[in-house]
Amino acid sequence: MDLQLNGKKALISGSTKGIGLAIAIALAREGAHVVINGRSDVSLAVALEQIRNALPDAAVESFTGDLSQAGDVDRLRRQLPSLDILVNNLGIYEPKPFEEISDEEWLRFFEVNVLSGVRLARAYLPGMKEQNWGRIIFISSESGIQIPAEMIHYGMTKTAQLAVSRGIAETCAGTKVTVNAILPGPTHTEGVDGFVAKLSGGKSFADFEKEFFQMVRPASLLKRFATPEEVANLAVYVCSPLSSATNGAALRVDGGVVRSCF
């Protein structure tokens, strides 16, 4: 299937690894001009090499900066004046008991996970409306619906992303600009390896995975961690012109963890 993405310019925030990198590779494979982002020149160089090794003819560039900071968003806007596709993937998470989460941590999670996407959308939405075409995606989480007791501050930010994405979509009514949220379930990324190390008590990943889906996410129909590529498959379709009737939606790629048909 031709997703009609050839030549579309796409930025994926926080895309040196995991879901963000998988989305970048998938978009580049479809012919999009991809801009990846990270805070470190070293991590960006490694990610660029991965993309170019997989796709030697890929149109790909990078932007070094912390897009949770307003100043770096302004600098990006000067370097990259317009976009066709914005994927707000930048995010952090950390398991921590509620009683131990400080005010500073609540604010940091909101700044990184929510305000980064708000600022980027505010920067690029006017241009998308002017050209009457664009795609904005927020990578939220099933944790925005089923708040995890082990990281309530993270769940709060994922719920906020659902509100923001739907609200922005309302401002695009009657245009060819769409705004959607994608809700991955538990996904096996590098960050999850650290999460597992913190919670597993020394178990192997395979043993932890089996116990996790028996005890912590028993509603999962997949019964395993998804791969970043499985999440990217949905994201790339939503980025494409073929998804024109999908707008203001919260789309789950959660392995059936959420027990709801709505």
Backbone as CSV, one residue per row, in Angstrom:
resi,resn,N_x,N_y,N_z,CA_x,CA_y,CA_z,C_x,C_y,C_z
1,MET,0.842,-1.195,0.000,0.000,0.000,0.000,0.876,1.243,0.000
2,ASP,0.592,2.184,-0.890,1.305,3.446,-0.938,0.658,4.404,0.053
3,LEU,1.402,4.790,1.100,0.856,5.684,2.115,0.955,7.162,1.727
4,GLN,1.455,7.446,0.529,1.455,8.803,-0.028,2.206,9.800,0.857
5,LEU,3.318,9.355,1.422,4.107,10.199,2.320,5.388,10.715,1.675
6,ASN,5.585,10.409,0.403,6.822,10.803,-0.266,6.997,12.324,-0.239
7,GLY,8.124,12.767,0.323,8.434,14.192,0.360,7.834,14.958,1.516
8,LYS,6.960,14.347,2.300,6.397,15.030,3.471,7.490,15.214,4.527
9,LYS,7.545,16.415,5.115,8.560,16.685,6.140,7.988,16.388,7.512
10,ALA,8.682,15.532,8.267,8.176,15.054,9.555,9.218,15.233,10.647
11,LEU,8.797,15.747,11.778,9.632,15.823,12.980,9.094,14.847,14.004
12,ILE,9.976,14.056,14.581,9.614,13.165,15.684,10.450,13.578,16.882
13,SER,9.825,14.095,17.922,10.580,14.513,19.102,11.001,13.287,19.908
14,GLY,12.152,13.380,20.561,12.632,12.260,21.373,12.755,10.979,20.582
15,SER,13.550,11.019,19.500,13.505,9.904,18.549,14.854,9.236,18.304
16,THR,15.718,9.216,19.312,17.002,8.533,19.130,16.920,7.044,19.433
17,LYS,15.813,6.598,20.003,15.655,5.176,20.296,14.177,4.863,20.511
18,GLY,13.890,3.595,20.741,12.545,3.174,21.115,11.482,3.481,20.076
19,ILE,10.295,3.842,20.555,9.153,4.092,19.676,9.446,5.241,18.717
20,GLY,10.078,6.298,19.206,10.378,7.444,18.357,11.258,7.080,17.179
21,LEU,12.314,6.314,17.438,13.209,5.890,16.357,12.489,4.959,15.394
22,ALA,11.666,4.069,15.920,10.913,3.162,15.048,9.972,3.929,14.126
23,ILE,9.344,4.981,14.641,8.463,5.804,13.807,9.280,6.531,12.742
24,ALA,10.444,7.054,13.139,11.304,7.754,12.188,11.717,6.834,11.039
25,ILE,12.120,5.619,11.360,12.528,4.663,10.331,11.356,4.318,9.417
26,ALA,10.189,4.098,10.021,9.021,3.736,9.217,8.603,4.872,8.290
27,LEU,8.663,6.115,8.776,8.326,7.263,7.925,9.348,7.418,6.800
28,ALA,10.628,7.252,7.127,11.670,7.359,6.106,11.497,6.276,5.042
29,ARG,11.102,5.097,5.471,10.878,3.996,4.523,9.759,4.339,3.537
30,GLU,8.796,5.143,3.991,7.685,5.541,3.125,8.008,6.780,2.291
31,GLY,9.255,7.270,2.389,9.668,8.385,1.548,9.564,9.753,2.181
32,ALA,9.200,9.817,3.462,9.133,11.117,4.138,10.536,11.660,4.398
33,HIS,10.628,12.982,4.472,11.858,13.657,4.883,11.784,13.774,6.399
34,VAL,12.644,13.057,7.084,12.509,12.869,8.537,13.544,13.707,9.291
35,VAL,13.075,14.366,10.347,13.954,15.085,11.266,13.853,14.391,12.623
36,ILE,14.965,13.813,13.077,14.969,13.180,14.389,15.528,14.148,15.418
37,ASN,15.220,13.898,16.676,15.594,14.817,17.745,16.075,14.073,18.979
38,GLY,17.077,14.656,19.608,17.563,14.168,20.889,18.380,15.265,21.549
39,ARG,18.769,15.045,22.789,19.527,16.071,23.525,21.027,15.943,23.325
40,SER,21.485,14.829,22.768,22.914,14.544,22.672,23.330,14.333,21.224
41,ASP,24.419,15.000,20.813,24.953,14.779,19.478,25.359,13.318,19.275
42,VAL,25.868,12.710,20.345,26.325,11.323,20.252,25.149,10.391,19.983
43,SER,24.085,10.531,20.752,22.926,9.650,20.553,22.281,9.876,19.189
44,LEU,22.277,11.122,18.726,21.721,11.406,17.401,22.575,10.789,16.294
45,ALA,23.891,10.840,16.469,24.774,10.240,15.465,24.539,8.739,15.359
46,VAL,24.344,8.085,16.508,24.076,6.641,16.510,22.743,6.352,15.813
47,ALA,21.718,7.154,16.114,20.400,6.950,15.505,20.446,7.199,13.995
48,LEU,21.148,8.253,13.579,21.277,8.532,12.150,21.952,7.374,11.420
49,GLU,22.979,6.810,12.049,23.676,5.679,11.443,22.739,4.480,11.295
50,GLN,21.904,4.237,12.329,20.949,3.132,12.248,19.983,3.320,11.083
51,ILE,19.467,4.536,10.944,18.505,4.798,9.874,19.167,4.637,8.511
52,ARG,20.364,5.198,8.360,21.051,5.149,7.062,21.529,3.753,6.713
53,ASN,21.864,2.967,7.739,22.227,1.574,7.466,21.023,0.790,6.956
54,ALA,19.861,1.071,7.550,18.637,0.371,7.135,18.116,0.896,5.812
55,LEU,18.269,2.225,5.593,17.705,2.887,4.415,18.738,3.853,3.847
56,PRO,19.653,3.370,3.041,20.755,4.213,2.539,20.286,5.475,1.809
57,ASP,19.110,5.441,1.204,18.629,6.598,0.444,17.685,7.490,1.258
58,ALA,17.603,7.253,2.555,16.665,8.012,3.388,17.010,9.490,3.418
59,ALA,15.981,10.334,3.365,16.141,11.770,3.568,15.961,12.023,5.065
60,VAL,17.068,12.211,5.774,16.993,12.315,7.227,18.001,13.333,7.726
61,GLU,17.602,14.123,8.688,18.476,15.080,9.354,18.150,15.066,10.841
62,SER,18.901,15.857,11.617,18.702,15.809,13.067,18.689,17.209,13.658
63,PHE,18.094,17.310,14.839,18.114,18.547,15.622,18.477,18.193,17.054
64,THR,19.576,18.786,17.519,20.002,18.558,18.890,19.376,19.603,19.798
65,GLY,18.616,19.153,20.776,17.998,20.100,21.694,17.013,19.415,22.608
66,ASP,16.743,20.057,23.727,15.779,19.562,24.705,14.446,20.241,24.440
67,LEU,13.556,19.548,23.769,12.300,20.151,23.335,11.271,20.275,24.455
68,SER,11.684,19.971,25.682,10.853,20.330,26.832,11.128,21.762,27.276
69,GLN,12.107,22.408,26.642,12.487,23.774,26.980,12.040,24.733,25.876
70,ALA,11.376,25.817,26.277,10.819,26.761,25.310,11.896,27.336,24.397
71,GLY,13.078,27.607,24.943,14.141,28.185,24.134,14.590,27.280,23.015
72,ASP,14.657,25.974,23.274,15.061,25.033,22.233,13.970,24.857,21.187
73,VAL,12.711,24.964,21.591,11.619,24.928,20.611,11.712,26.139,19.688
74,ASP,12.016,27.316,20.253,12.177,28.521,19.427,13.341,28.362,18.451
75,ARG,14.440,27.777,18.926,15.608,27.557,18.069,15.268,26.577,16.940
76,LEU,14.518,25.529,17.272,14.073,24.572,16.245,13.222,25.270,15.200
77,ARG,12.321,26.114,15.645,11.404,26.811,14.725,12.176,27.672,13.736
78,ARG,13.268,28.274,14.195,14.093,29.083,13.290,14.825,28.196,12.275
79,GLN,15.266,27.026,12.724,15.989,26.109,11.840,15.050,25.367,10.901
80,LEU,13.831,25.102,11.371,12.858,24.296,10.629,11.533,25.060,10.613
81,PRO,11.363,25.985,9.693,10.208,26.893,9.748,8.853,26.214,9.562
82,SER,8.814,25.094,8.825,7.511,24.482,8.562,7.623,22.965,8.583
83,LEU,6.487,22.333,8.833,6.400,20.874,8.896,5.089,20.429,8.278
84,ASP,5.094,19.210,7.765,3.839,18.560,7.370,3.330,17.650,8.476
85,ILE,4.266,17.052,9.208,3.925,16.033,10.215,4.714,16.306,11.487
86,LEU,4.018,16.326,12.607,4.644,16.469,13.924,4.225,15.285,14.790
87,VAL,5.205,14.525,15.248,4.940,13.411,16.157,5.544,13.759,17.516
88,ASN,4.687,14.016,18.483,5.121,14.372,19.833,5.358,13.084,20.626
89,ASN,6.599,12.617,20.561,6.960,11.360,21.215,7.779,11.566,22.481
90,LEU,8.377,12.755,22.649,9.248,13.002,23.800,8.510,12.701,25.099
91,GLY,9.144,11.927,25.964,8.487,11.603,27.235,9.430,10.904,28.191
92,ILE,9.109,11.009,29.469,9.867,10.337,30.520,8.899,9.562,31.400
93,TYR,9.406,8.536,32.074,8.612,7.824,33.062,9.544,7.215,34.088
94,GLU,8.990,6.949,35.266,9.779,6.383,36.355,8.832,5.833,37.411
95,PRO,8.970,4.569,37.770,8.130,4.057,38.858,8.545,4.675,40.190
96,LYS,7.558,5.174,40.933,7.860,5.800,42.229,6.589,5.841,43.075
97,PRO,6.672,5.504,44.378,5.494,5.591,45.229,4.946,7.015,45.273
98,PHE,3.637,7.135,45.261,2.995,8.452,45.227,3.517,9.368,46.327
99,GLU,3.669,8.826,47.523,4.081,9.656,48.659,5.481,10.241,48.489
100,GLU,6.261,9.679,47.590,7.645,10.132,47.402,7.834,11.046,46.193
101,ILE,6.750,11.327,45.469,6.865,12.186,44.281,6.785,13.639,44.726
102,SER,7.846,14.384,44.505,7.921,15.776,44.957,7.187,16.704,43.995
103,ASP,6.945,17.934,44.443,6.348,18.939,43.568,7.202,19.147,42.328
104,GLU,8.521,19.183,42.530,9.439,19.388,41.404,9.302,18.278,40.362
105,GLU,9.105,17.039,40.820,8.954,15.926,39.876,7.624,15.999,39.129
106,TRP,6.553,16.380,39.826,5.275,16.575,39.148,5.416,17.609,38.028
107,LEU,6.085,18.715,38.339,6.250,19.775,37.353,7.159,19.340,36.209
108,ARG,8.231,18.591,36.522,9.148,18.131,35.487,8.439,17.183,34.516
109,PHE,7.636,16.273,35.038,6.922,15.339,34.163,5.937,16.085,33.267
110,PHE,5.269,17.098,33.816,4.317,17.863,33.006,5.049,18.663,31.931
111,GLU,6.181,19.244,32.291,6.960,20.037,31.334,7.431,19.182,30.162
112,VAL,7.973,18.004,30.472,8.526,17.154,29.424,7.421,16.478,28.616
113,ASN,6.484,15.855,29.286,5.517,15.000,28.598,4.365,15.761,27.956
114,VAL,4.004,16.910,28.523,2.834,17.638,28.021,3.226,18.933,27.312
115,LEU,3.954,19.797,28.018,4.237,21.111,27.451,5.148,21.057,26.238
116,SER,6.004,20.033,26.140,6.816,19.917,24.923,5.909,19.811,23.699
117,GLY,4.909,18.965,23.761,3.982,18.806,22.641,3.100,20.019,22.426
118,VAL,2.691,20.671,23.514,1.888,21.896,23.402,2.673,22.962,22.645
119,ARG,3.930,23.163,23.042,4.738,24.209,22.398,5.001,23.896,20.925
120,LEU,5.320,22.628,20.639,5.591,22.260,19.252,4.338,22.398,18.386
121,ALA,3.207,21.958,18.912,1.953,22.088,18.153,1.619,23.562,17.928
122,ARG,1.822,24.381,18.941,1.548,25.816,18.807,2.460,26.451,17.755
123,ALA,3.696,25.944,17.661,4.649,26.493,16.696,4.292,26.121,15.259
124,TYR,3.825,24.887,15.044,3.671,24.399,13.671,2.233,24.326,13.173
125,LEU,1.253,24.399,14.051,-0.140,24.306,13.608,-0.545,25.436,12.664
126,PRO,-0.158,26.690,12.926,-0.581,27.742,11.989,-0.146,27.491,10.552
127,GLY,1.083,27.003,10.362,1.554,26.704,9.008,0.784,25.569,8.377
128,MET,0.430,24.562,9.169,-0.364,23.451,8.646,-1.747,23.944,8.208
129,LYS,-2.336,24.822,9.020,-3.658,25.357,8.649,-3.562,26.210,7.392
130,GLU,-2.476,26.964,7.277,-2.310,27.832,6.102,-2.187,27.008,4.822
131,GLN,-1.463,25.898,4.886,-1.323,25.048,3.691,-2.483,24.058,3.563
132,ASN,-3.348,24.043,4.567,-4.530,23.172,4.614,-4.170,21.692,4.510
133,TRP,-3.096,21.320,5.186,-2.760,19.895,5.331,-1.731,19.750,6.440
134,GLY,-1.944,18.756,7.269,-0.959,18.478,8.315,-1.417,17.349,9.211
135,ARG,-0.463,16.794,9.913,-0.731,15.723,10.860,0.031,16.013,12.161
136,ILE,-0.693,15.984,13.270,-0.077,16.082,14.594,-0.494,14.855,15.383
137,ILE,0.477,14.182,15.944,0.206,12.991,16.757,0.872,13.150,18.116
138,PHE,0.139,12.841,19.160,0.681,12.749,20.506,0.806,11.271,20.864
139,ILE,2.014,10.843,21.216,2.190,9.476,21.687,1.864,9.448,23.174
140,SER,0.644,9.050,23.471,0.172,8.978,24.851,0.452,7.565,25.372
141,SER,-0.496,6.952,26.055,-0.290,5.619,26.635,-1.608,5.097,27.177
142,GLU,-1.720,3.773,27.252,-2.872,3.201,27.958,-2.875,3.624,29.413
143,SER,-1.714,4.072,29.919,-1.638,4.571,31.299,-2.422,5.861,31.483
144,GLY,-2.792,6.517,30.378,-3.643,7.692,30.472,-5.087,7.341,30.746
145,ILE,-5.459,6.087,30.533,-6.816,5.610,30.818,-6.830,4.801,32.111
146,GLN,-5.853,3.926,32.243,-5.718,3.082,33.437,-4.469,3.554,34.187
147,ILE,-4.646,4.522,35.082,-3.509,5.159,35.754,-2.758,4.123,36.584
148,PRO,-1.459,3.940,36.320,-0.701,2.938,37.075,-0.357,3.434,38.477
149,ALA,-0.638,2.620,39.481,-0.365,3.011,40.860,1.113,3.252,41.106
150,GLU,1.963,2.596,40.283,3.404,2.720,40.509,4.000,3.976,39.882
151,MET,3.229,4.710,39.073,3.733,5.975,38.512,2.550,6.874,38.119
152,ILE,1.919,7.392,39.154,0.716,8.214,38.978,1.045,9.501,38.226
153,HIS,2.210,10.074,38.491,2.586,11.321,37.813,2.707,11.115,36.307
154,TYR,3.210,9.983,35.889,3.291,9.654,34.462,1.891,9.508,33.873
155,GLY,1.029,8.748,34.544,-0.333,8.556,34.061,-1.073,9.871,33.895
156,MET,-0.863,10.796,34.844,-1.495,12.114,34.757,-1.117,12.818,33.466
157,THR,0.164,12.762,33.098,0.586,13.461,31.881,0.006,12.809,30.626
158,LYS,-0.153,11.503,30.651,-0.702,10.813,29.485,-2.193,11.122,29.308
159,THR,-2.911,11.302,30.421,-4.306,11.746,30.347,-4.378,13.161,29.800
160,ALA,-3.466,14.007,30.266,-3.443,15.391,29.785,-3.213,15.445,28.280
161,GLN,-2.377,14.563,27.754,-2.145,14.550,26.310,-3.420,14.234,25.533
162,LEU,-4.263,13.381,26.093,-5.523,13.064,25.418,-6.413,14.296,25.326
163,ALA,-6.459,15.072,26.413,-7.264,16.295,26.415,-6.707,17.315,25.432
164,VAL,-5.386,17.471,25.433,-4.759,18.451,24.550,-4.974,18.076,23.082
165,SER,-4.757,16.805,22.749,-4.880,16.403,21.339,-6.312,16.565,20.849
166,ARG,-7.283,16.184,21.672,-8.679,16.349,21.253,-9.037,17.829,21.121
167,GLY,-8.569,18.625,22.065,-8.872,20.055,22.022,-8.290,20.726,20.792
168,ILE,-7.042,20.401,20.452,-6.442,20.991,19.248,-7.193,20.529,18.008
169,ALA,-7.578,19.252,17.976,-8.341,18.742,16.827,-9.617,19.551,16.609
170,GLU,-10.260,19.962,17.693,-11.497,20.755,17.565,-11.235,22.059,16.815
171,THR,-10.026,22.613,16.971,-9.714,23.873,16.287,-9.424,23.669,14.801
172,CYS,-9.335,22.408,14.365,-9.011,22.097,12.964,-10.228,21.639,12.174
173,ALA,-11.399,21.781,12.757,-12.615,21.322,12.081,-12.750,21.969,10.707
174,GLY,-13.079,21.152,9.705,-13.278,21.654,8.359,-12.005,21.835,7.556
175,THR,-10.846,21.488,8.149,-9.572,21.577,7.433,-9.066,20.167,7.132
176,LYS,-7.930,20.105,6.436,-7.282,18.820,6.175,-6.129,18.567,7.151
177,VAL,-6.198,19.230,8.298,-5.234,19.003,9.383,-5.895,18.099,10.413
178,THR,-5.231,17.028,10.781,-5.783,16.133,11.798,-4.843,16.057,12.997
179,VAL,-5.442,15.841,14.154,-4.695,15.729,15.411,-5.229,14.522,16.167
180,ASN,-4.360,13.586,16.475,-4.768,12.357,17.131,-3.771,11.962,18.215
181,ALA,-4.222,11.114,19.103,-3.348,10.518,20.119,-3.269,9.017,19.873
182,ILE,-2.090,8.470,20.084,-1.886,7.026,19.998,-1.517,6.522,21.383
183,LEU,-2.157,5.424,21.797,-1.984,4.899,23.146,-1.320,3.526,23.088
184,PRO,0.015,3.488,23.128,0.670,2.180,23.214,0.392,1.531,24.566
185,GLY,0.418,0.212,24.562,0.447,-0.525,25.809,1.889,-0.764,26.207
186,PRO,2.148,-1.678,27.130,3.522,-1.986,27.516,4.352,-2.375,26.291
187,THR,5.438,-1.646,26.087,6.260,-1.818,24.888,7.713,-2.023,25.287
188,HIS,8.378,-2.940,24.606,9.756,-3.283,24.965,10.726,-2.312,24.319
189,THR,11.077,-1.271,25.054,12.074,-0.295,24.635,13.255,-0.350,25.589
190,GLU,14.300,0.423,25.282,15.455,0.479,26.169,15.058,0.979,27.552
191,GLY,14.139,1.951,27.585,13.683,2.470,28.864,12.983,1.417,29.706
192,VAL,12.264,0.526,29.052,11.572,-0.539,29.772,12.572,-1.485,30.426
193,ASP,13.726,-1.675,29.802,14.750,-2.523,30.419,15.156,-1.961,31.786
194,GLY,15.277,-0.629,31.882,15.581,-0.010,33.175,14.437,-0.144,34.147
195,PHE,13.215,0.003,33.644,12.009,-0.163,34.453,11.956,-1.580,35.024
196,VAL,12.258,-2.564,34.178,12.250,-3.958,34.610,13.323,-4.193,35.659
197,ALA,14.508,-3.641,35.430,15.596,-3.822,36.393,15.212,-3.277,37.772
198,LYS,14.451,-2.182,37.784,14.069,-1.561,39.049,12.999,-2.365,39.776
199,LEU,12.129,-3.023,39.033,10.983,-3.709,39.642,11.097,-5.223,39.703
200,SER,12.075,-5.796,39.004,12.078,-7.251,38.835,12.675,-8.020,39.998
201,GLY,13.447,-7.346,40.845,14.096,-8.059,41.947,15.120,-9.075,41.471
202,GLY,15.732,-8.818,40.317,16.776,-9.708,39.820,16.304,-10.798,38.877
203,LYS,14.998,-10.841,38.580,14.482,-11.858,37.648,14.986,-11.578,36.238
204,SER,15.031,-12.600,35.415,15.334,-12.424,34.001,14.169,-11.677,33.346
205,PHE,14.448,-11.075,32.170,13.388,-10.348,31.478,12.225,-11.282,31.143
206,ALA,12.530,-12.490,30.690,11.463,-13.431,30.311,10.580,-13.770,31.500
207,ASP,11.208,-13.987,32.659,10.432,-14.315,33.860,9.613,-13.110,34.313
208,PHE,10.225,-11.926,34.251,9.494,-10.720,34.636,8.311,-10.491,33.712
209,GLU,8.537,-10.653,32.399,7.469,-10.439,31.428,6.283,-11.355,31.702
210,LYS,6.561,-12.617,31.960,5.489,-13.567,32.225,4.709,-13.183,33.476
211,GLU,5.425,-12.826,34.534,4.765,-12.448,35.788,4.026,-11.125,35.646
212,PHE,4.622,-10.189,34.898,4.008,-8.873,34.712,2.634,-9.007,34.068
213,PHE,2.529,-9.855,33.057,1.254,-9.976,32.356,0.283,-10.918,33.065
214,GLN,0.770,-11.645,34.046,-0.126,-12.425,34.899,-0.691,-11.576,36.031
215,MET,0.167,-10.720,36.628,-0.188,-10.034,37.863,-0.510,-8.546,37.693
216,VAL,0.253,-7.840,36.840,0.138,-6.387,36.751,-0.767,-5.963,35.597
217,ARG,-0.649,-6.609,34.438,-1.500,-6.308,33.287,-2.217,-7.580,32.817
218,PRO,-3.023,-8.189,33.688,-3.663,-9.453,33.313,-4.681,-9.312,32.183
219,ALA,-5.172,-8.101,31.930,-6.155,-7.904,30.865,-5.531,-7.982,29.473
220,SER,-4.212,-7.961,29.389,-3.558,-7.993,28.079,-3.983,-9.221,27.286
221,LEU,-4.328,-8.993,26.047,-4.623,-10.098,25.131,-3.367,-10.542,24.393
222,LEU,-2.388,-9.659,24.305,-1.130,-9.965,23.632,-0.237,-10.852,24.494
223,LYS,-0.304,-10.620,25.814,0.457,-11.402,26.807,1.971,-11.280,26.629
224,ARG,2.387,-10.148,26.076,3.821,-9.843,25.979,3.963,-8.359,25.738
225,PHE,5.195,-7.852,25.886,5.465,-6.476,25.515,5.404,-6.345,23.988
226,ALA,4.766,-5.284,23.522,4.771,-4.991,22.092,6.165,-4.527,21.673
227,THR,6.426,-4.555,20.399,7.678,-4.014,19.871,7.447,-2.565,19.436
228,PRO,8.489,-1.740,19.446,8.338,-0.369,18.938,7.815,-0.333,17.513
229,GLU,8.207,-1.310,16.702,7.762,-1.344,15.312,6.252,-1.553,15.208
230,GLU,5.681,-2.315,16.125,4.227,-2.529,16.097,3.477,-1.233,16.387
231,VAL,4.040,-0.407,17.267,3.437,0.905,17.532,3.634,1.826,16.327
232,ALA,4.838,1.781,15.748,5.150,2.643,14.607,4.236,2.372,13.424
233,ASN,3.832,1.131,13.222,2.956,0.795,12.087,1.667,1.612,12.117
234,LEU,1.077,1.733,13.316,-0.150,2.527,13.430,0.158,4.014,13.251
235,ALA,1.241,4.472,13.881,1.583,5.898,13.812,1.775,6.356,12.370
236,VAL,2.459,5.550,11.572,2.752,5.956,10.194,1.475,6.020,9.365
237,TYR,0.556,5.102,9.591,-0.730,5.193,8.889,-1.452,6.485,9.266
238,VAL,-1.466,6.821,10.552,-2.172,8.028,11.002,-1.508,9.284,10.434
239,CYS,-0.197,9.222,10.161,0.511,10.338,9.529,0.150,10.517,8.061
240,SER,-0.414,9.514,7.451,-0.572,9.512,5.995,-1.861,10.199,5.542
241,PRO,-1.905,10.637,4.282,-3.154,11.173,3.732,-4.295,10.175,3.748
242,LEU,-3.987,8.877,3.791,-5.040,7.868,3.789,-5.886,7.900,5.058
243,SER,-5.372,8.537,6.127,-6.091,8.545,7.411,-6.942,9.801,7.580
244,SER,-7.360,10.398,6.473,-8.005,11.716,6.511,-9.275,11.770,7.359
245,ALA,-9.967,10.656,7.537,-11.199,10.655,8.324,-10.955,10.330,9.795
246,THR,-9.704,10.155,10.169,-9.356,9.864,11.560,-8.855,11.152,12.194
247,ASN,-9.673,11.733,13.070,-9.322,13.034,13.659,-9.918,13.139,15.059
248,GLY,-9.143,13.697,15.967,-9.610,13.869,17.342,-9.753,12.557,18.082
249,ALA,-9.039,11.535,17.626,-9.226,10.191,18.162,-8.106,9.811,19.126
250,ALA,-8.438,8.878,20.029,-7.457,8.233,20.893,-7.374,6.784,20.438
251,LEU,-6.301,6.461,19.733,-6.181,5.170,19.050,-5.279,4.245,19.842
252,ARG,-5.807,3.089,20.224,-5.063,2.183,21.092,-4.285,1.150,20.296
253,VAL,-3.020,0.995,20.652,-2.205,-0.125,20.169,-1.604,-0.747,21.427
254,ASP,-2.525,-1.224,22.265,-2.215,-1.564,23.663,-2.217,-3.061,23.931
255,GLY,-2.358,-3.863,22.884,-2.379,-5.304,23.092,-3.610,-5.799,23.837
256,GLY,-4.650,-4.944,23.865,-5.889,-5.339,24.544,-5.878,-5.152,26.035
257,VAL,-4.929,-4.347,26.556,-4.834,-4.135,28.007,-6.064,-3.399,28.535
258,VAL,-6.564,-2.432,27.766,-7.735,-1.667,28.212,-8.993,-2.477,27.942
259,ARG,-9.727,-2.771,28.997,-10.936,-3.602,28.876,-12.147,-2.717,28.585
260,SER,-12.176,-2.225,27.372,-13.276,-1.365,26.967,-13.384,-1.414,25.459
261,CYS,-14.617,-1.337,24.958,-14.800,-1.298,23.505,-14.916,0.140,23.031
262,PHE,-14.750,1.101,23.937,-14.873,2.518,23.557,-13.514,3.180,23.681
